[in-house]
Every structure is written in C-alpha cells, then in structure tokens.
Amino acid sequence: MAFIRAVLYYLLVALALCLTGIPFMFIVGGIFGKWQYSTKICVVFFRYMFKIFGIKVVVEGKENIPDHKQFVIVANHQSFLDINVIWPSIAITAFVAKADLWKIPVFSWVLNHIGCIPVHKNPRKNVGMGELLKDRLARDFTISVFPEGHRSADGHLLPFQNGIFKMAKENALPLLPVTLVDTGKRLSKTKWALTPGVTKVIIHPLQTPESFADKTAMQLRDEIHDMIESALPYKQAEASVSKEA
C-alpha cells in the first residue's frame, strides 16, 4: 500500500504541474510579470495533498518568519517532500538544486521561470552564484538551500557544504535555519513508499548579516548546522539522556 501511495503522490504532482501549475505560472508570470508569485498555487495544492495522503504538518516557530520575502531558507534534506512542505509552511520559494534537473524537458522551463538556481559539479560554473542569489532576493524571491548537498537516507544530518555560508558573508544574505523532521519517514529516499503520519517544520531565528558579521563562513556554517541538528529527534534523545545522567 505504501508503494501505491508513493506512485499516486508522484503522479498527482506531475499531472497537477502540467494541467494546472504551468497554466497558472503562465498567467501570473507571463501575463502579469509576477514570476516570484507564480508558485502560489502550490500552497493550496500541497495542503490538500497532505490531507489526502494523511500527512499532518506541524509548524513551530512561525514568529521567526520575516515579514519580507528577502531571505534564504537553509534546511536539512531528507525527502522529495521537503520543498512541498516548505511552500505551505513558510513561504513561496524557489530553490538551489543540482544542474541535472535542468536536463528534464518542461521541468527546466519551470525551474528557470520560478527563480531556481542550478548548482554545477564544476565549481567554475558556479562563480557569481552569490550575486545571483542577491538579485533573486531583491526581486522578492525567497530561496531554499539544502547545504548537505543531497538527501539523508536515515534522517541524521550530514556535514554542510561551505557554499551558501560563503555567499551569505560576501553578499549579506539573511539566512533562516529550518529543521524538517521525519519528511524522510513520510516519503522515503531509499524506496518507493509513502507512509501517513506527522512531520514537523521547526523555524529557528533569522540570522541577519549583522548577527554574523564577526564570524567566519565556517563558524557560521557550523553554528547553523548545530542549530538545525538540535531539533532532530536523535539529537533531542541524546540531550535528554545527558540531562538524566
């Protein structure tokens, strides 16, 4: 049954993109020129999808979401669900993703127009990405970045890559750390399976350029890594054992 639910989930997302998403994008972006709002339909769509598939999303720390849209969400990465969950829980968002996704017909057009930014395996091709991110924020795009580089298979947080933290220092980018809990249990990376249940979105305080002005990019990386990890179940269990001891 979990396999069937996963197949249906991916199929409905693909159908909705083609039948509703792209026409909506064309109207909002192509006709009215508001590409930064062209994925607003995803907020409603995924709320209904989660109800249909028995996924309950609990959001903590909503008060930490800035009123403006000019920030970069930095989150852990466990599942295809991650962006799906961020849209209705935090903000309409574009994202930084591996360049291979731009090889997919139609999808590449979508990615380009909703403000997404490709990351190339060749570092030379990524030169200027910080300025590109800053430009996106100036145009009211919110961007999501997963600094682990790929999805965690077991929910444990992987080491963070340096890129976004160097770019934040060099281009004064505000960072919003977010912990996604159990998205991998709901929609697995390692197998085709969707399991109903609860997933949490924990929003930490915004890290402004002023707040990390005196820190190195590596210090910023490690602090945000630890902040995000502190809200993951295994880390909280470790903390609980330490207190009892």
Buried (B, 14 or more C-beta within 10 A) or exposed (E): EBEEBBEEBBEBBEEBBEEEBBEBBEEBBEEEEEBBBBBBBBEEBBBEBBEEBEBEBEBBBEEBBEEEBBBBBBBBBBBBBBBBBBBBBBBBBBBBBEBEBBEEEEEBEBBBBBBBBBBBEEEEEBEEBBEBBBBBBEEBBBBBBBBBEEBBEEBEBBEBBEBBBBBBBEBBBBBBBBBBBBBBBBBBBEEBBBBEEEBBBBBBEBBBEEEBEEBEBEEBBBBBBEBBBBBBEEBEEEEEEEEEE
